[in-house]
Amino acid sequence: MNQAELTAALAVANTKIGKIREEQTALATSLTAARDALADKVAELKAIIEAGTVTEEVTNALAAVQKSLNEFDDVIPDAPAPQS
């Protein structure tokens, strides 16, 4: 492989890396939005439960959703801290 071929191969690889980065960023954005929407719904349910008497079944359902939300959050990488 000569220098021109190597340069071309590196350019292709770099383009693929950029494409992968964009795809992963879009996926992370979608997952974060889904997690946040679910967290909002959990907060609404929790407020409803705290505002009045509900059955144990509803309380258990909320606990199950909260557990699922935590598990979902655990698989989504945290956003990097802003650089100063």
C-alpha positions as CSV (number, residue, x, y, z in Angstrom):
1,M,0.0,0.0,0.0
2,N,1.4,3.3,-1.0
3,Q,1.0,6.7,0.8
4,A,-1.9,7.8,-1.5
5,E,-3.8,4.5,-0.9
6,L,-3.2,4.8,2.9
7,T,-4.4,8.4,2.9
8,A,-7.6,7.5,1.0
9,A,-8.2,4.5,3.4
10,L,-7.8,6.8,6.4
11,A,-10.2,9.3,4.9
12,V,-12.8,6.6,4.4
13,A,-12.3,5.3,8.0
14,N,-12.5,8.9,9.4
15,T,-15.8,9.4,7.5
16,K,-17.2,6.2,8.9
17,I,-16.2,7.2,12.4
18,G,-18.0,10.5,11.9
19,K,-21.1,8.7,10.7
20,I,-21.1,6.4,13.7
21,R,-20.7,9.3,16.1
22,E,-23.7,11.0,14.5
23,E,-25.8,7.9,14.7
24,Q,-24.8,7.3,18.4
25,T,-25.6,10.9,19.2
26,A,-29.0,10.6,17.6
27,L,-29.7,7.4,19.5
28,A,-28.6,8.8,22.8
29,T,-30.8,11.9,22.2
30,S,-33.8,9.7,21.5
31,L,-33.2,7.4,24.5
32,T,-32.7,10.4,26.8
33,A,-36.0,12.0,25.6
34,A,-37.8,8.7,26.1
35,R,-36.3,8.4,29.6
36,D,-37.2,11.9,30.5
37,A,-40.8,11.5,29.2
38,L,-41.1,8.3,31.3
39,A,-39.7,10.1,34.4
40,D,-42.3,12.9,33.9
41,K,-45.1,10.3,33.8
42,V,-43.7,8.6,36.9
43,A,-43.7,11.9,38.7
44,E,-47.3,12.6,37.7
45,L,-48.4,9.1,39.0
46,K,-46.5,9.7,42.2
47,A,-48.2,13.0,42.8
48,I,-51.6,11.4,42.2
49,I,-50.8,8.6,44.7
50,E,-49.6,11.1,47.3
51,A,-52.7,13.3,46.8
52,G,-55.1,10.6,47.9
53,T,-55.8,7.1,48.8
54,V,-55.1,4.5,46.2
55,T,-55.1,0.8,46.2
56,E,-52.0,-1.2,46.9
57,E,-52.2,-2.4,43.3
58,V,-51.6,1.1,42.0
59,T,-48.8,1.7,44.5
60,N,-47.2,-1.6,43.4
61,A,-47.6,-0.6,39.7
62,L,-45.8,2.7,40.4
63,A,-43.0,0.9,42.2
64,A,-42.6,-1.4,39.2
65,V,-42.5,1.5,36.7
66,Q,-40.0,3.3,38.9
67,K,-37.8,0.2,38.9
68,S,-38.0,0.0,35.1
69,L,-37.2,3.6,34.8
70,N,-34.1,3.2,36.9
71,E,-33.0,0.2,34.9
72,F,-33.6,2.1,31.7
73,D,-31.6,5.1,33.0
74,D,-28.7,2.8,34.0
75,V,-28.2,1.6,30.4
76,I,-28.2,5.1,28.9
77,P,-24.7,6.6,29.2
78,D,-24.6,9.9,31.1
79,A,-23.9,13.0,29.1
80,P,-20.3,14.1,29.4
81,A,-19.8,17.0,31.8
82,P,-19.4,20.4,30.0
83,Q,-15.9,21.4,29.4
84,S,-14.8,24.7,30.8
